[in-house]
Amino acid sequence: MVDISDFVDFGDDDGNGDGGGDAADFAALKDCLQALADAIASTNLAVINSAQGDPQAATARVQASVGALKRFHDAFKVLKDEGPAPEEEAE
């Protein structure tokens, strides 16, 4: 696994005055990917628990998956909101 902290100075700014920057984008991307990986793993474990006949464990894994997807959504909104503003169309 590659650690992006070796490549990014998390104190830099992209110079546009919004307080964000490439480092914030990388941190948000890392959060997105981690949450998505957690959701996939929890879903897989839910299927395994269900196949083993353990509905309580499967329910707990599904709830964990939903929580991870909510974290993914929140982290993805950060990436989406930091993008360039769409330009207004000329009339």
N, C-alpha and C positions, 0 to 999 in steps of 0.2 A: 504494500500500500504506500502511496506517495503522500507525504505530509506537505501541504501547500504552504505552511508557515515558513518553510525553508526558502520559498520563492517570493514571499510577499512581506513587505514591511507594513504591519497593521497600524502604523501611525501616519501613513501618508494620506494625502488628499489629492483629488484630481484637479483642484484649482478653480472649480466653478462656484465656490462659496456655499455649497449646500451642506457641507460637513460630511458628505459621503465620499466615496472614491472607490478605487479598484479594490482596496482592502475590505471595505464594507460589502462590496459585491461578492468577493470571494468568501467572506464569512457567511453571508446569506446563502450562497450557493452550497457551501459545506453543510449548513443547517438543513437545507432542502434535501440534499442527497442522504444525509443521515436519517432524517425523518422518513424518507421514502424507503430506505433500506429496512428501517424498523417496522414499517407497515407491511412490507413484503414478508419479512421473517415472522411476524406475528400471525399473518394470514396463513402462512405455510404450517406453523405450529397448530393453529386452530383446526386445519384440515386433518393433521395427524392425530390430534386429541379426539376429534370427532370420529375418525376411523377406529380409534381404540375404544370407543364407547364411553368417553369421559365428557359428558356435556358441560359440566361445570368448568372444567379446564378450557374447553373450546370456547365457551362464553367469555371467559376472562381474556383469552387471546384475541377474540374478535373486538372486545372493548379496547384492548391495547392497540390493535390495528387502527381502530377509529381515532383514538387519541393521537397516534402517530400521523395519520392523514390530516388531522387538524393542525398539527405542528407544521407539516409540509405546506399546507395552505397558507398559514401565517407567514412562514419564511418566504414562500413564493410571492406573496403580496409585496414584501419588501423589495424583491428584485423587480417586480412589475412596476411598482410606484417610483422607483429610482430611474427608470428609463427616460429617454428624451421625450419631451412634451410634443404631441403631434402638432404640426403646423396647420394653421387655419387655411382652408382652401380659398384661392382667389376667386372673386366673383366675376 
